Each structure stands twice: as C-alpha cells, then as structure tokens.
Amino acid sequence: MKALLRVESASVRYALRGRGLFAPARQLDALQDVSISIPEGGRLGVVGESGSGKSTLARVVLGLVRADAGRVYWQERAIDYDDAVAMRSLRRDMQVVFQDPFGSLDPRMTAGEAVGEALQALAGPVPSVAAQDRIIAALAEVGLGAAFANRYPHQLSGGQCQRVAIARATVARPRLLVCDEAVSALDVSVQAQIVNLLHELSERHAMSLLFISHNLAVVRHLCDHVAVLQRGRVVEQGDRRAIFSAPQSQYTRDLLAAVPRIDRQAVE
C-alpha cells in the first residue's frame, strides 16, 4: 500500500552542556537511523520509555526539529520544510495534538474562537455564517455542545480542553493527525474517551494517525501498527497483533511486562 507519510533513516543529534562549568559539550543521539511508514488511513503507534526519541520523531515529521540525516516523504515526495508555499498546503493536511490540554489553548480565546482561528488559517477565508456552522459541527463531532463555543479554557476540564484541541486540529479535515502523548496528562477514564474519539474520527474521515505514547495499552486499542523505540533506535515494528502476541525484541517484552495488570482474584 502506498505510504501517505514515510520517514527514511532520520537521525537527530543534540548538543548538551557539559556537567561542569568547564566541561566540554556532550552529544545526545535522540534519533538514530529511524524509518517508519504510515499508509492512507493507517494508525501507527510509536512507543518507548521517556527519552527514547518518540517526541523528537514527531517533531521531525512536523518540521519543528530538523533531522541531521534522512528525509521525510509525503505521498512519496520529499518534504522541503524551507518551501513556504508547499508548507502552507502541508499544514492543512498534517495537524498535531500536544500533551498539555490547557497549555495548547490560548486562555484569552473561547473554544469557538480557537477552532475558528484554525479554520480560517487552514481553509482560507470562510464566510462568517458558514464558519460558525463548521465550528459548531467540529465541536459536536468531539462531543461538545454548542454552548461550549463560548467557554474559555479555565472553564473547561482537562478532557474538554483536549476535545477542543482535537476539534481545532481536525476542523479543516487533515489527512494525518500527529498525537504527541495526547492522553497522558488525563485521568484514566478520560483517556479511554479520548482514545475512542480519535479512533472514531480516524475511521469516519479515513484520517491517518501518528500516535506517540508510552502507554502500550492505549496503543494496543487504537493503532494497527506499532514501532518500538529504544534510545533513539527502532528495535521492532510491525502489525499490532504480532508485536503484542509475539514480540521479538527483549526491550519490547520488558515494556509489555511492565504494563499493569488487574489481579482478578484480588478484585473478587
């Protein structure tokens, strides 16, 4: 199947300060020769412990971090992040939801204004009546009634703020949604609701997902393919069922063993 997004041999190295006042600078290999691929409508989960390079990979895809080596391809064409005209078009097709549901919203803007700003920026000038209809529809699609359009972030819960962030990211119908730890700051019950919402939106609009998470249980429920990162390298990737039922890497087995399990006897 033709890839919508493909990352080929991406490497990123950060320069870090030395541990002492006169210590030489150190180098951190955040990504080392990482390759992933997401087909049209596919959902790829990227998992690994903190510091494994997951968020750096997301930022490389979005152009927020430049890879020292490797390329990112969109529909098999290399992305030129310095091409302003091409990037304006790509920004509409590729949107992101970040971890912090409160920090990602402007506290001075209502939910409706936040979604409307994204609509005008990504879809171009939209008549006010049509724009209002699309804003209300986008909020409704993420489970928020029309009344929420007039509420500010401080009047919303964390889960509601994240729903607004998702509405803002999807109002112009992107083809790829990048979720960088998008549920990790939420309560477990709210996490499940947001994950189900993302699954529904992906299915309804044939929207691809790049889902960055340390939560393997969430990835198992949402994604159809999985890539496992360890210290900036892909140690295993493939179909979700294969990864979870018969992991080949010891690191993947260790991650799976660390997932909390309910002791049914204790519950009973």
C-alpha positions, 0 to 999 in steps of 0.5 A, a space after each residue: 500500500 502506498 505510504 501517505 507519510 514515510 520517514 527514511 533513516 532520520 537521525 537527530 543529534 543534540 548538543 548538551 552542556 557539559 556537567 561542569 562549568 568547564 566541561 566540554 559539550 556532550 552529544 545526545 543521539 535522540 534519533 538514530 537511523 529511524 524509518 517508519 511508514 504510515 499508509 492512507 488511513 493507517 494508525 501507527 503507534 510509536 512507543 518507548 520509555 521517556 527519552 527514547 526519541 518518540 517526541 523528537 520523531 514527531 517533531 521531525 515529521 512536523 518540521 519543528 526539529 530538523 533531522 541531521 540525516 534522512 528525509 521525510 516523504 509525503 505521498 512519496 515526495 520529499 518534504 522541503 520544510 524551507 518551501 513556504 508555499 508547499 508548507 502552507 498546503 502541508 499544514 492543512 493536511 498534517 495537524 498535531 495534538 500536544 500533551 498539555 490540554 490547557 497549555 495548547 489553548 490560548 486562555 484569552 480565546 473561547 473554544 469557538 474562537 480557537 477552532 475558528 482561528 484554525 479554520 480560517 488559517 487552514 481553509 482560507 477565508 470562510 464566510 462568517 455564517 458558514 464558519 460558525 456552522 463548521 465550528 459548531 459541527 467540529 465541536 459536536 463531532 468531539 462531543 461538545 455542545 454548542 454552548 461550549 463555543 463560548 467557554 474559555 479554557 479555565 472553564 473547561 476540564 482537562 478532557 474538554 480542553 483536549 476535545 477542543 484541541 482535537 476539534 481545532 486540529 481536525 476542523 479543516 479535515 487533515 489527512 494525518 493527525 500527529 498525537 504527541 502523548 495526547 492522553 497522558 496528562 488525563 485521568 484514566 477514564 478520560 483517556 479511554 474517551 479520548 482514545 475512542 474519539 480519535 479512533 472514531 474520527 480516524 475511521 469516519 474521515 479515513 484520517 491517518 494517525 501518528 500516535 506517540 505514547 508510552 502507554 502500550 495499552 492505549 496503543 494496543 486499542 487504537 493503532 494497527 501498527 506499532 514501532 518500538 523505540 529504544 534510545 533513539 533506535 527502532 528495535 521492532 515494528 510491525 502489525 499490532 497483533 504480532 508485536 503484542 502476541 509475539 514480540 521479538 525484541 527483549 526491550 519490547 517484552 520488558 515494556 509489555 511486562 511492565 504494563 499493569 495488570 488487574 489481579 482478578 482474584 484480588 478484585 473478587 
